[in-house]
Amino acid sequence: MLRRMKHLIKYTMLATAFLAFSPLAVADTLIFKNGDSLSGNIKMNTLTSVVLETSFGATITVPRNKIERVETEHASQSIESSTLTSDAEVATIAAIAPAAGGPFASTETKQKENDVKWSGEVNLSGLLQTGNSEKNAIGADTEVTARRSDDRFIVKANYARAESEGTLDEDEASIEGIYDYFFKPEWFFNSNLKFETDKVSDSDLRSEFGLGLGHQPYESDALNLNYVIGTAYIREDFSGAGGTEEDIAATWSLDYDQKFFSDVLTLFHEHDLEMPVDDAGAFTIETETGIKVPVAEKLIGTAKIEFDWDNEPAPGIREEDTKYTFSLGYSW
C-alpha cells in the first residue's frame, strides 16, 4: 500500500512538472464579449487581432473587438511578433477594426491608431441659358474627412448663386466644422460649428454651435449610417431693421450612404432638424437626397434633391424650398 502511494505521488509530481514547463502550458485566457472563454498562450498581437496558441495545439487569430478582457500571467510582458508556419494552422474568426487602447496596445499599434485616413470630394455645377429666357446658376460644394481610430474631423463648405431674368433667386454660402470623439466603437460625442449667409432671405450671418451624442452602427466603404441628437445655440443677424434672433434648439441629424450594384451606384440621404426649445412651432428641416455614379477614375456624377422647410419663415419668404442639382466632382 505504501509503495503504491509513493508511485502515485511520484507520477503526480512528474505530471505537474511536465504541465508547468511544457510549451503548451496554458497561461493566458481570452474572455469574449459573449461570455465564452479560450485558453492558451498569446504568441503575437497585431493591429486588428491577437494570435493565440490553444491548449489543444491549434493556432487561431482572434479579432480584438470580440475580446472583453484578457487574464494572463504575463500581461506586462511584450508580445513578440512571429511568423505562422502555415495557413492551415490559422483559423481567422473575423476581420474588423481594433478597439483603441486595448490591453495589447504596443508602441507600433498606438502609432498606427494615430494615423489619419483622409477622404473627401469637390463638386461643381452650373447652368447658362439665353434666348427667350435668361438664366444662370453656379454651385460648388466640398467635404473633407480626417478619420483616426477614436475621432473624426469633418469640414463642409457650400456656395450657390442663381439669377433668372436679372432677378437674384439664390445667393447663399456656408461653412461647417464637425468633430466626433468615439468613446466606444459605435458611440461618439459630437460638436459642431457652422456659419451661413443667405442674401435672398436677408440673413447676413447665421451662427450655430452644437453639442450632441451620436451613434454609428455602420461604418465601411459599402455602408455608412450615423445619427446625432443634441442641442445648439443659434444666432441670426438680419439685414436692415431685421435685428438679431437668438435661440437654444433641440437638434437631430442623420447621415446615410450605401453602395449598390457592385459599387456602380451610391444612394445617400442626410437631414437636419432644429426645434427651438421656447417655440417648437418654429422648427426647420433641411434634407438632401440623391445618387452618385462613377464617371471615370476619381470622377463622380451626382444628382440630388434638396428640400428645406421653415415652419415660421421671415415675411415674404416661402416655407418650403426645393432645388434639383446635377454636378460633376472629384473624390478621394
C-alpha positions as CSV (number, residue, x, y, z in Angstrom):
1,M,0.0,0.0,0.0
2,L,2.8,2.4,1.0
3,R,4.7,1.5,-2.2
4,R,1.6,2.3,-4.3
5,M,1.2,5.7,-2.6
6,K,4.9,6.5,-3.3
7,H,4.4,5.7,-7.0
8,L,1.2,7.8,-7.2
9,I,3.0,10.8,-5.6
10,K,5.9,10.4,-8.0
11,Y,3.7,10.2,-11.1
12,T,1.6,13.2,-9.9
13,M,4.8,15.3,-9.4
14,L,6.1,14.3,-12.8
15,A,2.8,15.2,-14.5
16,T,2.7,18.6,-12.6
17,A,6.3,19.4,-13.7
18,F,5.5,18.4,-17.3
19,L,2.5,20.7,-17.4
20,A,4.3,23.6,-15.7
21,F,7.3,23.6,-18.1
22,S,5.5,22.4,-21.3
23,P,5.5,25.0,-24.1
24,L,1.8,24.3,-24.5
25,A,1.1,25.2,-20.8
26,V,-2.0,27.3,-20.5
27,A,-1.0,30.7,-19.2
28,D,-3.5,33.1,-20.9
29,T,-7.3,33.2,-21.1
30,L,-9.3,35.3,-23.5
31,I,-12.7,36.3,-22.2
32,F,-15.1,37.1,-25.1
33,K,-17.9,39.6,-25.0
34,N,-20.5,36.9,-25.4
35,G,-19.2,35.2,-22.2
36,D,-17.2,32.4,-23.8
37,S,-13.5,31.9,-22.9
38,L,-10.5,30.4,-24.6
39,S,-7.2,29.4,-23.0
40,G,-3.7,29.1,-24.4
41,N,-0.5,31.1,-25.0
42,I,-0.6,34.5,-26.7
43,K,2.0,34.4,-29.4
44,M,1.5,37.6,-31.3
45,N,-0.5,40.8,-31.3
46,T,-1.4,42.9,-34.4
47,L,-3.3,46.0,-35.1
48,T,-6.5,44.0,-35.6
49,S,-6.1,40.8,-33.7
50,V,-4.4,38.6,-31.2
51,V,-2.8,35.3,-32.1
52,L,-3.3,32.5,-29.6
53,E,-1.9,29.0,-29.4
54,T,-4.5,26.9,-27.7
55,S,-4.1,24.1,-25.2
56,F,-5.1,21.6,-27.9
57,G,-2.3,22.7,-30.3
58,A,-4.2,24.9,-32.7
59,T,-3.2,28.5,-33.6
60,I,-6.1,30.9,-34.1
61,T,-6.4,34.6,-34.8
62,V,-9.0,36.5,-32.7
63,P,-10.2,40.0,-33.6
64,R,-9.7,42.5,-30.7
65,N,-13.2,43.8,-30.6
66,K,-14.5,40.3,-29.8
67,I,-12.5,40.3,-26.6
68,E,-13.9,41.6,-23.4
69,R,-10.7,41.2,-21.3
70,V,-7.6,39.0,-21.0
71,E,-6.5,37.1,-18.0
72,T,-2.8,36.5,-18.3
73,E,0.2,35.7,-16.1
74,H,2.5,37.9,-18.2
75,A,0.2,40.8,-19.2
76,S,3.1,43.3,-18.6
77,Q,5.4,41.5,-20.9
78,S,5.7,42.5,-24.6
79,I,4.4,40.0,-27.1
80,E,6.9,39.5,-29.9
81,S,5.8,39.1,-33.5
82,S,6.2,35.7,-35.1
83,T,5.5,34.1,-38.4
84,L,2.8,31.4,-38.5
85,T,4.1,28.1,-40.1
86,S,1.2,27.6,-42.4
87,D,-2.3,28.9,-43.3
88,A,-3.8,25.7,-42.2
89,E,-2.8,26.4,-38.7
90,V,-4.6,29.7,-38.5
91,A,-8.4,30.0,-38.1
92,T,-9.4,33.5,-38.8
93,I,-12.6,34.2,-36.9
94,A,-13.2,37.7,-38.3
95,A,-11.6,40.8,-39.7
96,I,-12.7,44.0,-38.2
97,A,-11.1,47.3,-36.9
98,P,-9.5,47.1,-33.4
99,A,-10.6,48.7,-30.3
100,A,-8.4,51.7,-29.5
101,G,-6.2,51.5,-26.4
102,G,-6.7,47.8,-25.9
103,P,-4.7,45.7,-23.4
104,F,-2.3,44.6,-26.0
105,A,-1.5,48.0,-27.4
106,S,2.1,48.2,-28.4
107,T,4.1,51.3,-29.5
108,E,3.6,50.3,-33.1
109,T,-0.1,49.7,-32.6
110,K,-0.6,53.0,-30.9
111,Q,1.3,54.8,-33.7
112,K,-1.0,53.1,-36.3
113,E,-4.1,54.1,-34.3
114,N,-2.9,57.7,-34.6
115,D,-2.6,57.5,-38.4
116,V,-5.1,59.7,-40.2
117,K,-7.3,58.4,-43.1
118,W,-8.2,61.2,-45.4
119,S,-11.3,61.2,-47.7
120,G,-13.4,63.8,-49.4
121,E,-14.8,65.2,-52.6
122,V,-15.3,68.5,-54.5
123,N,-18.3,69.1,-56.8
124,L,-19.1,71.8,-59.3
125,S,-22.4,72.5,-61.1
126,G,-23.6,75.3,-63.4
127,L,-26.3,76.5,-65.7
128,L,-26.4,79.1,-68.5
129,Q,-29.5,79.7,-70.6
130,T,-30.0,82.6,-73.1
131,G,-32.7,83.4,-75.7
132,N,-36.3,83.7,-74.8
133,S,-35.4,83.5,-71.1
134,E,-32.1,84.1,-69.4
135,K,-30.9,82.1,-66.5
136,N,-27.6,81.3,-65.0
137,A,-26.5,79.4,-61.9
138,I,-23.3,78.2,-60.4
139,G,-22.7,75.9,-57.4
140,A,-19.9,74.3,-55.6
141,D,-19.6,72.2,-52.5
142,T,-16.8,70.2,-50.8
143,E,-16.5,67.8,-47.9
144,V,-13.2,66.6,-46.3
145,T,-12.9,64.0,-43.6
146,A,-9.9,63.1,-41.4
147,R,-10.6,59.8,-39.6
148,R,-8.5,58.3,-36.8
149,S,-9.2,55.2,-34.7
150,D,-11.0,57.2,-32.0
151,D,-12.0,60.5,-33.5
152,R,-13.1,62.2,-36.7
153,F,-13.0,65.8,-38.1
154,I,-15.2,66.9,-41.0
155,V,-15.2,70.2,-42.9
156,K,-18.0,71.1,-45.2
157,A,-18.5,74.2,-47.4
158,N,-21.2,75.2,-49.9
159,Y,-21.8,78.1,-52.3
160,A,-24.8,78.6,-54.6
161,R,-25.9,81.6,-56.8
162,A,-28.7,81.7,-59.3
163,E,-30.3,84.5,-61.4
164,S,-33.4,84.4,-63.6
165,E,-34.3,87.3,-65.9
166,G,-32.0,89.6,-64.0
167,T,-33.5,88.7,-60.6
168,L,-31.4,87.2,-57.9
169,D,-33.1,83.9,-56.9
170,E,-30.3,82.4,-54.8
171,D,-27.2,83.6,-53.1
172,E,-26.1,81.6,-50.1
173,A,-22.9,80.2,-48.7
174,S,-22.0,78.1,-45.6
175,I,-19.0,76.5,-43.9
176,E,-19.2,73.9,-41.1
177,G,-16.7,72.1,-38.9
178,I,-17.7,68.8,-37.1
179,Y,-15.7,66.9,-34.5
180,D,-16.7,63.5,-33.3
181,Y,-14.9,61.7,-30.4
182,F,-15.6,57.9,-30.3
183,F,-15.7,56.8,-26.6
184,K,-16.9,53.4,-27.8
185,P,-16.6,51.8,-31.3
186,E,-20.1,52.8,-32.3
187,W,-20.8,55.8,-29.9
188,F,-19.4,59.3,-30.1
189,F,-19.6,62.8,-28.6
190,N,-20.4,65.4,-31.3
191,S,-19.5,69.0,-31.5
192,N,-20.1,71.3,-34.5
193,L,-19.7,74.9,-35.5
194,K,-21.5,76.4,-38.6
195,F,-21.7,79.8,-40.3
196,E,-24.3,80.6,-43.1
197,T,-25.3,83.6,-45.1
198,D,-28.4,83.9,-47.3
199,K,-28.9,87.2,-49.1
200,V,-32.3,86.3,-50.6
201,S,-33.6,85.6,-47.1
202,D,-32.0,88.8,-45.7
203,S,-29.8,86.7,-43.4
204,D,-26.5,88.4,-43.1
205,L,-25.0,85.8,-40.8
206,R,-26.4,82.7,-39.1
207,S,-24.1,81.2,-36.5
208,E,-24.6,77.8,-34.8
209,F,-22.7,75.9,-32.1
210,G,-23.9,72.5,-31.1
211,L,-23.1,69.5,-28.9
212,G,-24.7,66.1,-29.1
213,L,-24.5,62.3,-28.6
214,G,-24.1,60.2,-31.8
215,H,-24.4,56.6,-32.7
216,Q,-22.8,55.0,-35.8
217,P,-24.0,51.4,-36.2
218,Y,-22.3,51.1,-39.7
219,E,-19.0,52.5,-41.0
220,S,-17.5,50.9,-44.1
221,D,-16.8,51.7,-47.7
222,A,-20.1,49.9,-48.7
223,L,-22.4,51.3,-46.0
224,N,-22.4,54.3,-43.6
225,L,-25.1,55.3,-41.1
226,N,-24.9,57.6,-38.2
227,Y,-27.3,59.9,-36.3
228,V,-26.9,62.6,-33.6
229,I,-29.3,64.0,-31.1
230,G,-28.2,67.2,-29.2
231,T,-28.7,70.9,-28.6
232,A,-27.4,74.0,-30.3
233,Y,-27.1,77.7,-29.7
234,I,-28.2,79.7,-32.7
235,R,-27.7,83.4,-33.5
236,E,-29.0,85.0,-36.7
237,D,-28.3,88.6,-37.8
238,F,-30.7,90.0,-40.4
239,S,-30.0,92.9,-42.7
240,G,-31.8,96.3,-42.4
241,A,-34.2,96.5,-39.5
242,G,-34.4,92.8,-39.1
243,G,-32.4,92.8,-36.0
244,T,-30.9,89.7,-34.3
245,E,-32.5,86.5,-33.1
246,E,-31.0,84.1,-30.6
247,D,-32.3,80.6,-29.8
248,I,-31.5,77.4,-28.0
249,A,-32.7,74.5,-30.1
250,A,-33.0,70.7,-29.8
251,T,-31.3,69.1,-32.8
252,W,-31.5,65.8,-34.7
253,S,-29.4,64.8,-37.7
254,L,-28.9,61.7,-39.8
255,D,-26.3,60.8,-42.4
256,Y,-26.6,57.7,-44.6
257,D,-24.9,56.4,-47.8
258,Q,-24.8,52.9,-49.3
259,K,-23.3,51.4,-52.5
260,F,-25.3,49.1,-54.8
261,F,-24.8,47.0,-57.9
262,S,-21.1,46.3,-57.3
263,D,-20.3,49.9,-56.4
264,V,-21.8,51.3,-59.6
265,L,-24.4,53.4,-57.7
266,T,-24.3,55.2,-54.3
267,L,-27.5,56.2,-52.7
268,F,-27.3,58.9,-50.0
269,H,-29.5,60.9,-47.7
270,E,-29.0,63.4,-44.9
271,H,-31.3,65.6,-42.9
272,D,-31.1,68.1,-40.0
273,L,-33.9,69.1,-37.7
274,E,-33.8,72.1,-35.4
275,M,-36.5,72.9,-32.9
276,P,-36.3,76.0,-30.6
277,V,-37.0,74.9,-27.1
278,D,-39.1,78.0,-26.4
279,D,-41.1,77.8,-29.6
280,A,-41.4,74.2,-31.0
281,G,-43.5,75.5,-33.9
282,A,-40.6,77.5,-35.4
283,F,-38.7,74.3,-36.4
284,T,-36.7,73.9,-39.6
285,I,-35.8,70.8,-41.6
286,E,-33.0,70.6,-44.2
287,T,-32.8,67.4,-46.3
288,E,-30.5,66.2,-49.1
289,T,-31.2,63.0,-51.1
290,G,-29.5,61.7,-54.2
291,I,-27.4,59.3,-56.1
292,K,-23.7,59.2,-57.2
293,V,-22.2,57.3,-60.1
294,P,-18.6,56.9,-61.1
295,V,-17.8,58.7,-64.4
296,A,-14.1,57.9,-64.5
297,E,-11.3,57.2,-62.1
298,K,-11.8,59.6,-59.1
299,L,-14.6,61.4,-61.0
300,I,-18.2,61.2,-59.9
301,G,-21.5,62.4,-61.2
302,T,-24.1,63.5,-58.6
303,A,-27.9,64.1,-58.9
304,K,-29.6,65.3,-55.8
305,I,-32.8,66.9,-54.4
306,E,-32.5,69.5,-51.6
307,F,-35.7,70.1,-49.8
308,D,-35.8,72.6,-46.9
309,W,-38.8,73.6,-44.7
310,D,-39.0,76.6,-42.4
311,N,-42.2,76.4,-40.4
312,E,-42.1,80.1,-39.4
313,P,-40.2,81.9,-42.2
314,A,-39.4,85.6,-42.3
315,P,-42.1,87.8,-44.0
316,G,-42.1,87.4,-47.8
317,I,-40.3,84.1,-47.7
318,R,-41.9,80.7,-48.5
319,E,-42.0,77.9,-46.1
320,E,-40.6,75.3,-48.5
321,D,-37.6,75.4,-50.8
322,T,-36.8,72.7,-53.3
323,K,-33.7,72.5,-55.5
324,Y,-32.5,70.0,-58.1
325,T,-28.8,69.8,-58.8
326,F,-26.6,67.8,-61.2
327,S,-22.9,68.1,-60.6
328,L,-19.5,66.7,-61.6
329,G,-16.9,66.1,-58.9
330,Y,-13.6,64.7,-57.8
331,S,-13.3,62.3,-54.9
332,W,-10.5,60.6,-53.0
